[in-house]
Amino acid sequence: MPASRHFSNTVGSRVTSWLVGRQILDSQCGFRLVKVEMLRRLSLRATKYEIEMEVLIKLCLQGSSVVHAPVAMVYDNGEARSKMNPVRDTTRICLWSLAYRFLRC
């Protein structure tokens, strides 16, 4: 994992863990297994990378269980670069998460 991605994932996972009161090891993986009926209960507002945090936070606050499973990271030496900006998008994700958790916006 490139250093910038590792940093943004670490920050995001720590913020998420603090917000939901349980350990979240990888908040940005994007690989989730969620029951459809649980997703249908969510009213989602985020439009960019924040959607991962919105779903995760809302499911945790509704009492859903979180189980971690190992997944393999695949990087192809930068040929298919991520569109995520580690600083800008991590800041947006954390600010959105804090606003949602404390202001319920």
N, C-alpha and C positions, 0 to 999 in steps of 0.2 A: 504494500500500500504506500503510495507516495506520502511524504511527510505532511504535506498540506491537508490531504484527505484524512490522515491519521489524527491530526490536530483537530480538525473540524468535527470528526466523529467522536473523539474523546470529550470535547467541550459539550457537544450536543447531548451525548449520553449522560454526562454528569448532571447537566441542567435538567434533563428529563427525569433522571433518578430522583433528584431533589424535589422536583415538582410533584411527582406521583407517589413519593414515599416508598419506593421499592427499587431494587437494582435493575437498571436497563443497561445491558452490555453493548448493544449496537443500535442506536436510535435511527440510524440512516440506512440500514441495510436495504429496506424496501421489500424484503422477502418476508411476507407475513402470511399466516394461516389464520383466518378469522371466519367465524360462522356468519353466513349471509344475514341471518336475522339480527345479529349484533350490528352489522354494518348498516342495515336498513334503519336502525334506531337513531343513527347519528345524523345530525344536521351539520354538514360541513361547509365551511366558509373560505378556507384557504385556497389559493389558486396556484401556488408554485411549490417549491420544495418544502414549504411549511406544512403541506398536507400530511406528510409522514408523521410529524409531531402531533398535529391535530388529531389524527386517528388514534395514535398511540396514547396520548393523554386522555382523550375522551373515553376510550375503552377502559383504561386503568381506573379512571374516576368512577366509572359505572360498575366497577368490581370484577371486570374480566381478569382471568388469570393470564400471566405472562410466563412462558416457558422458553428458554433459550436452547437453540439447536445449532450445532456448528454448520457453517456454510463455507464453501471454498471461495476465496477471492480470485478473480480472474482479471489480470491486467496484461495488456499486449504491448508493453514498452511504449506507451503513449500514442500509438497509432489511432486509437479511437478515444480521443480525449473527452473527459467529462465536461459538460457545460456548466457545472456548478462552480461558482467562485467561492473558494474556501472562506475568505474573510467576509465578503458581502453577504453570502447566503447563510453562513453560520450565524452572523449577527441578526439577520432577519428572522431566522428560525427561532433563535433564543428570545428575541424581543416579542415575537408573536406568541411564543409559548408562555412567557411571563404575563403578557397582557391577557391571554385567555384564562390562565389559571387564577389570576387574582382579580381580574375585572370581568371575567366571563363574557368577553366581547366576541 
